[in-house]
Amino acid sequence: MVQDPHDAAFPEMPLTALNPTSPDHVVNLTDMPALLDKLVREPAGHKVPAPHTLRYEVEIAKDGRSNMYAMDNLGRRSVLSCPDCGGVMWEIHEGDLARYRCHVGHTYTAVMSLALDENLRRAL
């Protein structure tokens, strides 16, 4: 579900969400509560086991520990450094989407450039 960009105070945010994906619903903010209420009442569907990589990422997020060789199994090392800790970031592709994770658990998606811009602003 994505807010209709024409209805948003900051249309860039929903436009960014719409750009790489085709959401099931694009609605005005005032229509979201009713739609959410309807959706949570629908049957959930069949269970799908979580991939091993996702379970590993949850463990990283819980305890903040990993090693670089295990992270290499999740994705490829990026030229970007983590905006939070300055560590190496791994670029992980899932379909058309890319996200980034460092070995202590910080993770970013399309907002990675915003976080890097904030670090640049602080540096200046």
C-alpha positions in Angstrom: 0.0 0.0 0.0 1.4 3.4 -1.0 -0.1 6.8 -0.5 -1.3 8.6 -3.6 1.5 11.1 -4.5 -1.2 13.7 -5.4 -2.5 13.4 -1.8 0.9 13.5 0.0 2.5 16.5 1.7 5.8 15.3 0.3 5.0 13.5 -3.0 8.6 12.4 -3.5 8.2 9.8 -0.7 5.4 7.8 -2.3 6.8 8.4 -5.8 10.0 6.7 -4.6 8.0 3.8 -3.3 6.0 3.5 -6.6 9.1 3.8 -8.9 10.5 0.2 -8.5 7.3 -1.6 -7.6 3.7 -2.1 -8.5 1.8 -2.0 -5.2 -1.5 -3.6 -4.7 -3.1 -0.4 -3.5 -2.5 3.4 -4.1 -4.8 5.3 -1.9 -5.4 8.7 -0.3 -4.3 9.0 3.3 -7.9 9.3 4.6 -8.8 6.0 2.9 -5.8 4.1 4.4 -7.4 3.2 7.8 -10.5 1.5 6.2 -8.3 -0.3 3.7 -5.9 -1.5 6.4 -8.9 -2.7 8.5 -10.3 -4.6 5.5 -6.9 -6.2 4.6 -6.1 -7.4 8.1 -9.4 -9.3 8.1 -8.6 -11.2 4.9 -7.1 -14.8 5.2 -3.3 -14.7 5.4 -2.7 -17.4 2.9 -0.3 -20.3 3.0 2.8 -20.2 5.2 6.0 -19.8 3.5 9.2 -20.7 5.3 11.7 -17.9 5.8 14.8 -18.2 3.8 18.0 -19.1 5.6 19.5 -15.7 4.7 16.6 -13.8 6.3 16.9 -15.8 9.5 20.6 -14.9 9.6 19.8 -11.2 9.1 17.4 -11.3 12.0 20.1 -12.8 14.2 22.5 -10.0 13.1 19.8 -7.4 14.0 19.2 -9.0 17.4 22.8 -9.3 18.6 24.7 -7.0 16.2 27.4 -9.6 15.4 28.4 -11.2 12.2 31.5 -11.9 10.2 32.5 -10.7 6.8 32.7 -14.1 5.2 29.1 -15.0 6.3 28.0 -11.6 5.0 29.5 -12.4 1.6 26.9 -15.1 1.3 24.1 -12.5 1.6 25.4 -10.1 -1.0 28.4 -8.4 -2.4 30.6 -5.9 -0.7 29.6 -2.3 -1.6 31.8 0.7 -2.1 29.6 2.5 0.4 30.3 2.7 4.1 27.6 2.5 6.7 26.3 6.0 7.6 25.9 4.9 11.3 29.1 3.1 12.1 31.4 3.6 9.1 31.7 -0.1 8.4 31.6 -2.0 5.2 28.1 -2.3 3.6 26.9 -5.3 1.6 24.6 -4.8 -1.3 21.8 -7.3 -1.3 19.5 -7.7 -4.3 16.0 -9.0 -4.1 14.3 -8.9 -7.5 14.5 -5.3 -8.7 15.2 -3.9 -5.2 18.6 -3.4 -3.6 19.2 -2.9 0.0 22.3 -2.5 2.1 23.4 -4.0 5.4 26.6 -3.7 7.5 28.1 -6.5 9.6 26.8 -5.0 12.9 23.2 -4.9 11.7 22.5 -1.4 10.3 20.3 -1.7 7.2 19.2 0.7 4.5 17.0 0.6 1.4 16.2 3.3 -1.1 17.0 5.9 1.7 20.7 5.0 1.7 21.5 8.2 -0.3 19.6 10.3 2.2 21.6 8.8 5.1 24.8 9.5 3.1 23.7 13.0 2.4 23.1 13.6 6.2 26.7 12.4 6.9 28.0 14.8 4.3 26.0 17.6 5.8 27.4 16.9 9.2 30.9 16.7 7.8 30.5 20.1 6.2 
